[in-house]
Amino acid sequence: MIANRSSVAVVVVAAGRGVRAGGDIAKQWQPLGGRRVIDWTCAAFASHPTVGQIVLVVPEGTPQDVLPEGVHCVSGGDSRDASVLSGLQAVDATFDLVLIHDGARPLVEHSLIDAVVAALETADGAAPALAVTDALWRGAQGAVSGTQDRDGLYRAQTPQGFHRTQILAAHRAHQGGAADDVEIARAAGLTVAIVDGAERNLKITTPEDFARAETYLETTMDIRVGNGFDVHRFGAGDHVVLCGIEVPHNRGLQGHSDADVGLHTITDAIYGALAQGDIGQHFPPSDPQWRGMASHVFLEHARDLARDMGFSISNVDCTLICEEPKIGPHALTMRRKVSELLQIPLDRVSVKATTSEQLGFTGRREGIACMATATLIKG
């Protein structure tokens, strides 16, 4: 494969006005499924494992506080090709491959990105397209004036992929005016392979397209739920670490790491939702480098793994089971810490406690148990 991890840059073109979509602002900044169109678009590439840089081309003077996080922004030009050139010139020279994508195509999937990148192994450029299946007419003055053979005709889509140096040179040499980057590449003598496009990879153009996109979002969402359970016994010490917070106590918890039963359980819940095993598989207790390790390291690994696999963490619910220490006075602080570590809002984190009515090892005050549930969403 040409593309290794973080070897691909993406130029997202979002400098147009998009007036046909209606509304008081350009279509790429309008809401869609609880986020803005441009947020969906950038997130689709940010979660792809080969993408190392996203350059977002926006209208000159766009306020910083409306820009998506994690992207490098540049101002566009008076035409689409001028905007693309501005974006290409901002791509770091270390990237071999570049994808150019319409900001108003928010539903691009990883499989389509993979197909475009794979095609660049044998071609100068690659672009997705859908074969035209409807009959085609020519018209004049509101009436059919002729027909058009549809054989060999395609509906072009993005992302359109190229070798960075070749497409940059092609844009610099172009005299201006082009329907897309494939036209500019072909004018420079580059070969462009066609890969299968996707109907859901629609470009929002009219008000009706927002409804179509909403329908795709509702029917293709991947929701995962994972559970975690862990136990640690009491031992010598003057505090316990629970959900990243030190809680004063006349005993500590025993474990290979810092024995944070709360974070261990949440971590396992995330791994479970991803079907990626448990903490012991990722951080074997037989490996001395993890002895005494702060448990936030494990949780951050699970969080990042979820993102690498294209998931966002929707919420976590953690229940500590113990007779002592009292959790209630510390629960809000624990929630805030977990919220910070997972980088999700506080109202999506629950930390609560219960006793076992003096039954079992927790009832005998021999240790603490914990159970947790995590919900992950893709799409």
DRENDO-527309 format. One line per 4 residues: number of its first residue (from 1); their letters; for each residue x, y, z of C-alpha. Coordinates in steps of 0.5 Angstrom, whole numbers, plus 500, padded with zeros to 3 digits. Example, Ala and Ser with C-alpha at 12.3 -4.5 7.8 and 13.67 -1.06 7.14 Angstrom:
<pts>
1) as) 525:491:516 | 527:498:514
</pts>
This chain:
<pts>
1) mian) 500:500:500 | 502:507:499 | 498:510:504 | 501:509:511
5) rssv) 498:512:518 | 497:519:517 | 500:519:510 | 494:523:507
9) avvv) 492:530:507 | 485:533:505 | 483:539:503 | 476:541:504
13) vaag) 473:546:500 | 468:550:504 | 469:557:501 | 462:558:497
17) rgvr) 456:561:498 | 451:555:497 | 445:560:495 | 441:554:492
21) aggd) 440:551:499 | 437:557:502 | 438:559:509 | 441:565:512
25) iakq) 448:562:511 | 452:558:507 | 450:551:506 | 456:548:509
29) wqpl) 455:552:516 | 448:550:517 | 445:545:522 | 445:537:520
33) ggrr) 443:532:525 | 445:536:531 | 452:538:528 | 453:543:522
37) vidw) 455:540:515 | 462:542:515 | 463:539:522 | 460:532:519
41) tcaa) 465:533:513 | 471:534:517 | 470:529:522 | 469:523:517
45) fash) 476:525:515 | 479:526:522 | 477:519:524 | 480:516:518
49) ptvg) 487:513:520 | 491:515:514 | 489:522:515 | 494:526:518
53) qivl) 492:533:516 | 486:537:514 | 486:544:511 | 479:547:511
57) vvpe) 478:553:505 | 473:558:508 | 471:565:506 | 476:570:507
61) gtpq) 474:573:514 | 471:567:517 | 471:568:525 | 476:563:528
65) dvlp) 470:561:533 | 466:558:528 | 471:554:525 | 472:546:527
69) egvh) 477:544:531 | 483:540:529 | 483:543:522 | 488:548:519
73) cvsg) 484:554:515 | 486:558:509 | 482:563:506 | 479:561:499
77) gdsr) 479:565:492 | 474:568:487 | 473:561:484 | 473:554:486
81) dasv) 480:552:483 | 483:558:486 | 480:556:493 | 483:549:492
85) lsgl) 490:552:490 | 490:556:496 | 488:549:500 | 494:545:496
89) qavd) 499:551:498 | 498:550:505 | 499:542:505 | 505:540:509
93) atfd) 510:538:504 | 511:531:508 | 505:529:505 | 505:524:499
97) lvli) 498:524:497 | 492:529:498 | 484:528:497 | 480:534:495
101) hdga) 473:534:498 | 467:538:497 | 465:541:504 | 458:540:503
105) rplv) 459:532:502 | 458:530:509 | 457:523:509 | 463:520:506
109) ehsl) 465:514:509 | 471:511:510 | 471:505:505 | 470:510:500
113) idav) 476:514:502 | 480:507:502 | 478:506:495 | 480:513:492
117) vaal) 487:512:496 | 488:505:494 | 487:507:487 | 493:512:487
121) etad) 498:506:487 | 497:505:480 | 494:512:477 | 496:519:478
125) gaap) 489:521:480 | 483:517:483 | 475:520:484 | 469:516:485
129) alav) 463:517:481 | 456:513:479 | 454:511:473 | 448:515:470
133) tdal) 442:510:469 | 437:515:468 | 435:517:460 | 438:523:458
137) wrga) 434:529:454 | 436:535:451 | 432:541:452 | 430:548:450
141) qgav) 425:553:452 | 421:548:456 | 421:542:451 | 425:536:450
145) sgtq) 429:538:444 | 433:531:443 | 436:525:447 | 443:524:449
149) drdg) 446:517:450 | 448:515:457 | 453:510:456 | 460:512:459
153) lyra) 457:518:463 | 458:518:470 | 456:523:476 | 462:525:479
157) qtpq) 463:525:486 | 469:527:491 | 474:526:495 | 478:526:488
161) gfhr) 485:524:490 | 492:525:487 | 499:525:488 | 501:532:492
165) tqil) 506:535:487 | 503:533:481 | 496:536:482 | 499:542:485
169) aahr) 503:543:479 | 497:542:475 | 493:547:479 | 499:552:478
173) ahqg) 499:551:471 | 492:552:470 | 489:558:467 | 482:558:471
177) gaad) 475:555:471 | 474:548:471 | 468:544:474 | 473:540:478
181) dvei) 480:537:480 | 479:532:475 | 478:537:469 | 485:540:472
185) araa) 489:534:472 | 487:531:465 | 489:538:462 | 495:537:465
189) gltv) 496:530:462 | 495:526:469 | 491:519:468 | 485:519:473
193) aivd) 482:512:475 | 474:512:477 | 472:508:483 | 465:506:485
197) gaer) 462:512:488 | 456:512:493 | 449:514:493 | 449:517:500
201) nlki) 455:521:499 | 451:526:496 | 453:534:495 | 448:538:499
205) ttpe) 445:543:494 | 438:544:495 | 433:544:501 | 431:537:500
209) dfar) 438:535:500 | 438:536:508 | 432:532:509 | 436:526:505
213) aety) 442:527:509 | 438:526:515 | 435:520:513 | 442:517:511
217) lett) 444:519:518 | 438:516:522 | 439:509:518 | 446:508:518
221) mdir) 448:510:525 | 452:504:529 | 451:504:536 | 455:500:541
225) vgng) 454:498:548 | 460:495:552 | 460:493:560 | 466:493:565
229) fdvh) 466:490:572 | 472:490:576 | 474:488:583 | 480:491:588
233) rfga) 481:489:595 | 483:493:601 | 490:493:603 | 495:498:607
237) gdhv) 495:505:605 | 491:512:607 | 487:513:601 | 484:510:595
241) vlcg) 484:512:588 | 477:512:585 | 475:515:578 | 482:519:578
245) ievp) 481:522:585 | 484:521:591 | 479:519:597 | 482:519:604
249) hnrg) 481:513:607 | 484:508:613 | 486:503:607 | 488:503:600
253) lqgh) 487:499:594 | 491:493:592 | 493:492:584 | 498:492:579
257) sdad) 497:499:577 | 494:505:582 | 488:500:583 | 483:505:581
261) vglh) 477:500:580 | 473:506:577 | 477:508:571 | 479:500:570
265) titd) 472:499:569 | 470:504:565 | 476:503:560 | 474:495:560
269) aiyg) 467:498:558 | 470:502:552 | 474:496:550 | 468:491:550
273) alaq) 464:496:546 | 469:496:541 | 470:488:541 | 477:490:543
277) gdig) 478:485:549 | 480:488:556 | 485:492:560 | 490:486:561
281) qhfp) 490:484:553 | 493:492:552 | 497:493:558 | 499:486:561
285) psdp) 500:485:569 | 506:481:567 | 509:487:564 | 513:491:569
289) qwrg) 513:497:566 | 505:498:568 | 507:497:575 | 504:503:579
293) mash) 501:506:573 | 496:511:573 | 490:509:571 | 488:515:566
297) vfle) 493:512:562 | 489:506:560 | 483:510:560 | 486:515:555
301) hard) 488:509:550 | 481:506:550 | 478:513:548 | 484:514:543
305) lard) 482:507:540 | 475:509:540 | 476:515:536 | 481:511:531
309) mgfs) 476:506:530 | 471:512:528 | 467:512:534 | 465:518:539
313) isnv) 463:516:546 | 456:518:547 | 456:517:555 | 459:512:561
317) dctl) 455:510:567 | 459:508:573 | 457:505:579 | 462:504:585
321) icee) 460:498:590 | 462:499:597 | 461:500:604 | 466:505:605
325) pkig) 469:510:604 | 463:514:602 | 462:516:595 | 457:521:595
329) phal) 461:527:597 | 466:526:592 | 462:524:586 | 461:530:582
333) tmrr) 469:531:583 | 470:524:580 | 465:526:574 | 469:532:572
337) kvse) 475:528:572 | 472:522:568 | 469:528:563 | 476:531:562
341) llqi) 479:525:561 | 474:522:556 | 473:529:553 | 466:529:553
345) pldr) 461:533:557 | 459:533:564 | 452:531:563 | 454:525:559
349) vsvk) 458:522:565 | 455:518:571 | 458:516:577 | 454:513:583
353) atts) 455:508:589 | 451:503:592 | 452:498:598 | 451:491:598
357) eqlg) 447:491:604 | 453:488:608 | 453:482:604 | 459:479:600
361) ftgr) 466:481:600 | 464:488:599 | 459:488:605 | 465:485:610
365) regi) 469:491:607 | 474:487:604 | 474:491:598 | 471:495:592
369) acma) 467:493:586 | 465:497:580 | 461:496:574 | 460:501:568
373) tatl) 457:501:561 | 459:505:556 | 455:507:549 | 459:509:543
377) ikg) 456:512:536 | 459:512:529 | 456:516:524
</pts>
